[in-house]
Amino acid sequence: MPLALFMLLSLAVGLVGTSPARAASDPAAVESAIRTALMDFLTYNSDPARHAAFWAEDLIYTSSAAAVRTKPMIMESSRAAAAKADPSQPAAKYSAEDVKVRVFDGFAALTFELVARYSDGRVLRYRNSGTFVPRDGRWQAVAWQATAIPAPAK
């Protein structure tokens, strides 16, 4: 094998070694990537492009109302909401508390408390958990589950 071909193959193998799947061996890098993706998603949640990047094509999402949704269903809903959104009205603000990421061989698990703040003063909380896998150069959610947290009794 000519030396140039051998070096090219070695370089290709080295690049494959830096894929997200390989990066799973660096838990800190995986945790950082998933935290960054989550914060971006929550900050720009009304943007259908953020949904397209965050959710994997084979996603199974179970809502707090026990409805099972797929990525195409979420994309349709996201596009419809974006089309009818009134830019003069304040959008809901989402944040994450108590974020935990656990990294395993080839996937990662995320749990956090979602805090949704609405312009009418309502604040709703949900416990969320998701499973992420490396796809297309990024970590995407393939499974998601949300549970409503009841408001404290007054």
N, C-alpha and C positions, 0 to 999 in steps of 0.2 A: 504494500500500500504506500503510495507516495506520501512524503512527510506533510505536504500541504493538506491533503485529504484527511490524514490522521488528525492534524491540528484542528481542522474545521469540525470534524466529528467530536473531538474532545470539547471544543467550545460549545457545540450544540448540547452535548450531555451536561455540561456545566450550567447552561441556561435553564435546562429543564430542572436542574437541581434547585433553582431559586423560585420555582413556582409556588403558589399559595399552599398546595398540598405538602410540599417539602418544608415550607415555612412553619408548618404545624409543629415541627420539632423545636421551634423557638416560641414557647408559650407567650412571652412578653410581646412579641411582634404580632401574634395572632390576636391577643387581647386588645392591643392598641388599635389594630385594624377594625375589629368589630365594634369597639367603643366609638371610634371615629365614624363608622358607617351609621351606627345608631343615632349619634348626635346630629349628623347631617340629615338623616331621614326625619327625625323629630322636628328639626328646625324648618325644613322645607317640605313638610308632609302634604301640603296641598298641590305640590308639583308632581304630575303623573310620571315624569321622567325619574324622579326619586323612587317611586314605587317600582318602576321597571328595573332599576338597578338593584334595589334592596331585596326583592322577592325572586326566588329561583323559579324557573318555568314549571317545575313539578311540585310547587308549594301546596301544602295542606294547612289551612288556617282555620282554627276553631275559635269563633268569637265568644264573647262573654254571654251572648244569648244562645250559645250552643249551635250556632249556624256554621256549617262547614263551607269554606270558600276556597276557590282556586285562584291562581294568579290572573287568568283572564277575567274572572268575576271582579276581582279587586281593581284591575286596570279599567274595566268598564265603569265601575263606580267612581273611581278617581277622576277619570276624564269627564264624566257627567257633572261631578261636583265642581271641577275647575271651570267648566263651561258656564255654569250658572252662578258662580261666585261673584259677589258684588265687591269690587276693589275698594269702594269707599267705606265698607264695613270692616271692623277689626276681625281678624281671623283668630280662631282658637290657638292658644299657645300650649305646646307640649314640652314636657321635661321628663327626665328620668332620675329616679332616686334609688338608692340601694342596688346599684348595678353590680352584678357578679358575672364573670365570664370564666368558664372552665374549658380548658383545651385538652382534647383527646387526640388519638392518632387518626388524623384525616377529617376531624370535625370538631366543632366547638358548641358549647351550650351557653345560653345567656338567660339570666333572669333579672328582672328589674320592676320597679313600681313606676308606672306611667302616671303622670299628673297632667290632667287636661284642664286648662283654665279658659273659660268662655267669656265673651264680652259682657254677658248678662250677669256675671258674678258667680256663676256655678263653677264648682271645682269637683271633678270626678277623678277617681283613682282606680287603677287596674293593676293587677299583678300579671305580668307577661313573662312567658318563657319561649325561647326559640332555639332551634338547632340550625347551625350554619355549616355549610360545606364550601370548599374552594371551587369557584366556577368562573371561567372567563377572566382570570386575573384578579378576582376579588372574592370576598366571602359573601355568600348569599343565604338567606333564610329558606330552608326547605320545609320546616315545620314550625307552627306558631300556635300558641294558645293564650287566650286572655281571660282573666277572671275579674269581674267587678268587685271592688272592695266597698262594702256598705259604708255609708256616711256614719260617723259617730252619733250615737243617740244624744238628743238634746235634753 
